[in-house]
Structures are given as structure tokens and as C-alpha cells.
Amino acid sequence: MTGETIIEARDVVKSFGETPALRGASIAVRPGEIVAVMGPSGSGKSTLLHCLAGILTPDDGEVWFAGQRLDTLNETQRSELRRDRFGFVFQSGQLVPELTAEENVALPLLLGGIRRAAALAEARAWFGRLGLDGLGQRRSGELSGGQAQRVALARGMVTGPQVLFADEPTGSLDSVSGEMVMSLMTRAAREQGTTVILVTHDARVAAYAGREVIVRDGRVSSLTGAAPAAGQAR
């Protein structure tokens, strides 16, 4: 792992039963970079994201984060890493329906042991930044799709993560709401120096990234910029 790279997959292999999803995928991402991972449905792009994030462990190959081998950590260690250093935005938002919008945003802080008052205060600061003023007490069923996804974005960014993983974050939105979410996401990430790994099949969404890679048949077939180098110290 070099100082140029914050997160990296090396020759990652992953299958689900007899069905191969990744067949030796490699990708390396620099700190603060926004990378779009593209590819057709079933290409393995979401599986690659889940391996990079420690949600899935590969069958073979290696995943590195900040100089540490991620795929050999146990589930508790990976969960702590996801809680403390990673952020997530998924296609459906996955807000907790019983919680208010501001409680949803504060949730990662509360899980990390931050006192409720301080966590909610930190959460509220994001509402103005993302055009959500006045919506903090609403529950997910009272929000539009675009509003709910901006709440999910705030939840993903509230801890100041080193890496934000976004899996089809505009997939359920109309084009106007999708463009707003992407603009806000990329701006917030750049302001905080957060690395973003974005999975999408939409070229308009990928255009917000600084670099695009293509996953086909479980391999990264197009890769520019930071890349794994032979003989790196492990």
C-alpha cells in the first residue's frame, strides 16, 4: 500500500454459490478522489463495492484500507471500521421509518457513543447544507424521494468519513432530484476531503466523478490513475 492510495482491491475473487461475481478485480483509489464504478447489470460492480467496504469478504485476493489489510479483520472489527471511518448511501436510502429525519442523520453518531444532544446538534447542521431546513422532525414517509435521499446523504457524511460508498444513489430519483443529490454529494465530499466510490450505470451520474472505471464480467477492464503496483510492500 502506497501513500498515494487510501483503499485498494487486489485480484479480488468472489462467488455466490456456483455463480462467480468477481474474477480477479483490482482497483486503487487515492485520498479525496471521486471514482465512478460503472458496468452493466450483473457485472459485479456492487459486489466490488461491498468487498471494498468490508460488507463482504472475498474468496481470494486482498482488500487494503489506509495501510491495513481489511479483508482479514473479523466481523466486529469490520463493523467498527464501517461505523467510524466509512459512510454509505444506497439506492433506496434505507432510512429507519420510526425515526425522524434528524434522528436518522444522528444515528451513526449515537451508535458511536456520542451523547444524544450533541449528535442531534451535529445532525441538524447538515439540514441547511443540503436544503432540508424545516424537515428535521419528519419521518421518511413524509419526505419526497429527493428529500429522503438527501437525508441519507447527510447520514452518510455526518461522521466525517474517510470514504463514502454510494451504490446507485440516484437510481430511484427523477433526473432533477438526482442531479441535486449528486451535486450536493460531490460538493460535500470535496469540502471534507472525503473519498467517494460511486457505483452507477448512468453516464450522467458518473460525469460527477473525477475518474471512471468499468467492471465487466467480474473484472475491472478500464482503469486509469492510481493503480496497484507490482511489488508493493504488504
C-alpha positions as CSV (number, residue, x, y, z in Angstrom):
1,M,0.0,0.0,0.0
2,T,1.5,3.4,-1.0
3,G,0.8,6.8,0.5
4,E,-0.9,7.6,-2.8
5,T,-3.7,5.1,-2.1
6,I,-6.3,5.1,0.6
7,I,-8.3,2.0,-0.5
8,E,-7.5,-0.9,-2.8
9,A,-8.7,-4.2,-4.1
10,R,-6.1,-6.6,-5.4
11,D,-7.2,-9.5,-7.6
12,V,-10.4,-10.0,-5.7
13,V,-12.4,-13.1,-6.4
14,K,-16.0,-13.5,-5.1
15,S,-18.6,-16.1,-5.9
16,F,-22.2,-16.7,-4.7
17,G,-22.6,-20.5,-4.7
18,E,-21.6,-21.6,-8.2
19,T,-22.0,-18.1,-9.7
20,P,-18.9,-16.0,-10.0
21,A,-19.3,-12.3,-9.3
22,L,-15.7,-11.1,-9.3
23,R,-12.9,-12.8,-11.2
24,G,-9.8,-11.0,-10.1
25,A,-10.9,-7.4,-9.8
26,S,-8.3,-4.8,-8.9
27,I,-8.8,-1.1,-8.2
28,A,-6.9,1.5,-6.2
29,V,-8.3,4.9,-5.2
30,R,-6.4,8.0,-4.0
31,P,-7.4,10.0,-0.9
32,G,-10.1,12.6,-1.8
33,E,-10.7,11.1,-5.2
34,I,-14.3,10.6,-6.5
35,V,-14.4,7.4,-8.6
36,A,-17.4,6.1,-10.6
37,V,-17.6,2.3,-10.9
38,M,-19.7,1.6,-14.0
39,G,-20.8,-1.6,-15.8
40,P,-23.9,-3.4,-16.9
41,S,-26.3,-5.1,-14.5
42,G,-24.7,-8.3,-13.1
43,S,-21.1,-7.2,-13.9
44,G,-20.0,-7.3,-10.3
45,K,-19.7,-3.6,-9.6
46,S,-21.9,-3.7,-6.4
47,T,-20.1,-6.8,-5.2
48,L,-16.8,-4.9,-5.7
49,L,-18.1,-2.0,-3.6
50,H,-19.3,-4.3,-0.9
51,C,-15.9,-6.0,-0.7
52,L,-14.1,-2.7,-0.6
53,A,-16.4,-1.6,2.3
54,G,-15.9,-4.8,4.3
55,I,-19.5,-5.8,3.9
56,L,-18.5,-8.9,2.0
57,T,-15.2,-10.8,2.4
58,P,-13.6,-12.0,-0.8
59,D,-12.9,-15.7,-1.5
60,D,-9.5,-14.8,-2.8
61,G,-7.4,-11.6,-3.2
62,E,-6.8,-8.8,-0.8
63,V,-8.5,-5.5,0.3
64,W,-6.5,-2.7,1.9
65,F,-7.6,0.4,3.6
66,A,-5.2,3.1,4.9
67,G,-2.3,0.7,5.0
68,Q,-4.3,-2.0,6.8
69,R,-5.4,-5.4,5.4
70,L,-9.2,-5.1,5.6
71,D,-10.4,-8.5,4.5
72,T,-8.6,-10.4,7.2
73,L,-10.3,-8.4,10.0
74,N,-13.1,-10.2,11.9
75,E,-16.7,-9.1,11.6
76,T,-16.6,-6.9,14.8
77,Q,-13.5,-5.1,13.5
78,R,-15.1,-4.6,10.1
79,S,-18.3,-3.3,11.7
80,E,-16.4,-0.8,13.7
81,L,-14.5,0.4,10.6
82,R,-17.7,0.8,8.7
83,R,-19.2,2.8,11.6
84,D,-16.3,5.0,12.3
85,R,-14.5,5.6,9.0
86,F,-16.9,4.8,6.2
87,G,-20.2,6.3,5.1
88,F,-22.9,4.8,3.0
89,V,-25.6,5.9,0.6
90,F,-27.8,3.3,-1.0
91,Q,-30.3,3.5,-3.8
92,S,-33.4,3.3,-1.5
93,G,-31.9,5.5,1.2
94,Q,-32.7,2.9,3.8
95,L,-33.9,5.3,6.4
96,V,-35.3,4.0,9.7
97,P,-39.1,4.7,9.3
98,E,-39.7,5.0,13.1
99,L,-37.1,7.8,13.4
100,T,-37.3,11.4,12.5
101,A,-35.1,12.8,9.7
102,E,-32.7,14.3,12.2
103,E,-32.6,11.2,14.3
104,N,-31.8,9.2,11.1
105,V,-28.9,11.5,10.4
106,A,-27.6,11.4,14.0
107,L,-27.8,7.6,14.1
108,P,-24.2,6.8,13.2
109,L,-23.0,9.3,15.9
110,L,-25.3,7.7,18.5
111,L,-24.0,4.3,17.6
112,G,-20.5,5.6,18.1
113,G,-21.2,6.7,21.6
114,I,-21.9,10.4,21.1
115,R,-24.4,11.9,23.5
116,R,-27.9,12.4,22.1
117,A,-27.9,16.2,22.4
118,A,-24.5,16.6,20.7
119,A,-25.4,14.0,18.0
120,L,-28.6,15.8,17.1
121,A,-26.9,19.2,17.0
122,E,-24.3,17.8,14.6
123,A,-27.1,16.3,12.5
124,R,-29.1,19.5,12.3
125,A,-26.1,21.3,10.9
126,W,-26.4,19.2,7.7
127,F,-30.0,20.2,7.1
128,G,-29.2,23.7,6.0
129,R,-26.2,22.5,3.9
130,L,-28.5,20.1,1.9
131,G,-31.5,22.3,1.5
132,L,-33.5,20.4,4.2
133,D,-34.4,23.2,6.5
134,G,-37.6,22.6,8.4
135,L,-37.7,18.8,7.7
136,G,-35.8,17.5,10.7
137,Q,-39.0,16.3,12.5
138,R,-40.5,14.5,9.5
139,R,-40.3,10.7,9.2
140,S,-39.3,9.0,5.9
141,G,-42.9,8.5,4.8
142,E,-43.4,12.3,4.9
143,L,-40.4,13.1,2.7
144,S,-40.2,13.1,-1.1
145,G,-37.7,10.7,-2.7
146,G,-35.2,13.5,-3.3
147,Q,-35.5,14.8,0.3
148,A,-35.2,11.2,1.7
149,Q,-32.0,10.7,-0.3
150,R,-30.5,13.9,0.9
151,V,-31.2,12.8,4.5
152,A,-29.5,9.6,3.7
153,L,-26.5,11.6,2.3
154,A,-26.4,13.6,5.5
155,R,-26.4,10.4,7.5
156,G,-23.5,9.1,5.3
157,M,-21.4,12.2,5.8
158,V,-22.2,13.2,9.4
159,T,-19.3,11.3,10.9
160,G,-16.8,12.9,8.5
161,P,-15.9,9.5,6.9
162,Q,-12.7,8.9,5.1
163,V,-14.6,7.0,2.4
164,L,-18.2,7.4,1.2
165,F,-19.6,4.4,-0.6
166,A,-22.6,5.3,-2.8
167,D,-24.5,2.4,-4.6
168,E,-26.8,3.8,-7.3
169,P,-27.6,6.8,-5.1
170,T,-29.9,8.3,-7.7
171,G,-31.4,5.1,-9.1
172,S,-34.9,5.8,-7.6
173,L,-34.9,9.5,-8.3
174,D,-36.1,11.7,-11.2
175,S,-33.4,13.4,-13.1
176,V,-33.8,16.8,-11.4
177,S,-33.6,15.3,-7.9
178,G,-30.8,13.0,-8.9
179,E,-28.7,15.9,-10.2
180,M,-29.3,17.8,-6.9
181,V,-28.2,14.8,-4.9
182,M,-25.1,14.3,-7.0
183,S,-24.1,18.0,-6.9
184,L,-24.6,18.1,-3.1
185,M,-22.7,14.8,-2.6
186,T,-19.7,15.8,-4.6
187,R,-19.5,19.3,-3.1
188,A,-19.8,18.0,0.5
189,A,-17.2,15.3,-0.2
190,R,-14.7,17.8,-1.7
191,E,-15.2,20.2,1.2
192,Q,-14.4,17.4,3.7
193,G,-11.7,15.7,1.7
194,T,-13.8,12.5,1.6
195,T,-13.0,9.8,-0.9
196,V,-16.1,8.7,-2.8
197,I,-16.6,5.3,-4.6
198,L,-19.8,5.6,-6.6
199,V,-21.5,2.6,-8.3
200,T,-23.8,3.7,-11.2
201,H,-24.9,2.6,-14.6
202,D,-25.9,6.2,-15.5
203,A,-23.3,8.1,-17.5
204,R,-24.8,11.4,-16.3
205,V,-24.2,10.4,-12.7
206,A,-20.7,9.2,-13.5
207,A,-19.9,12.5,-15.0
208,Y,-19.8,14.0,-11.5
209,A,-16.8,11.8,-10.7
210,G,-13.2,12.6,-11.4
211,R,-12.5,9.2,-12.8
212,E,-14.5,6.3,-14.2
213,V,-13.7,2.6,-14.2
214,I,-15.6,-0.2,-15.9
215,V,-16.4,-3.6,-14.5
216,R,-17.2,-6.3,-17.0
217,D,-17.6,-10.0,-16.2
218,G,-16.2,-9.5,-12.7
219,R,-13.0,-7.7,-13.8
220,V,-12.1,-4.0,-13.8
221,S,-11.4,-3.6,-17.5
222,S,-10.7,0.1,-17.6
223,L,-8.5,1.7,-15.0
224,T,-6.6,5.0,-15.0
225,G,-4.9,7.0,-12.4
226,A,-4.0,5.2,-9.1
227,A,-3.4,1.5,-9.6
228,P,-1.9,-1.4,-7.8
229,A,1.7,-1.7,-8.5
230,A,3.7,-5.0,-8.5
231,G,6.0,-5.5,-5.6
232,Q,4.3,-3.0,-3.2
233,A,5.1,-3.7,0.4
234,R,2.3,-5.5,2.2
